[in-house]
Amino acid sequence: MRQELQIAFRNIDPSPALEHLIGEHADKLDRFFTRILATRVVFEVPHRHRHQGNRYTVQIALTLPGGELVVHSDKPGGHGHETADAAIRDAFDAARHALERYAERQRHEVKTHARA
């Protein structure tokens, strides 16, 4: 049974617009991989830099049969994204790629190397 999408905001006030955008991306992920049991999203402004503006990060935890996947929207250097949309998009892209790898492992399509 699928649980309701859980969204948490850290260091930023909750936003109906961001909740809607996250919900749209989560729906697409559900259509891509129908065996997701639960999705938890944490939208965060990790540091408040006045000279750089806000940076955004997103963490997604997916509960699946037999385990859990956790992905982040991190950019190289770990500084976050300049826009909320980019952070959300990148996190859900990473989740989709992680689900693809998970599905391959479930179907035993991952190549293994013979031991010498």
Buried (B, 14 or more C-beta within 10 A) or exposed (E): EEEEBEBEBEEBEEBEEBBEBBBEBBEEBBEBBEBBEBBBBBBBBBEEEEEEEBBBBBBBBBBBEEEEBEBBBBBEEEBBBBEBEBBBBBBBEBBBEBBEEBBEEEEEEEEEEEEE
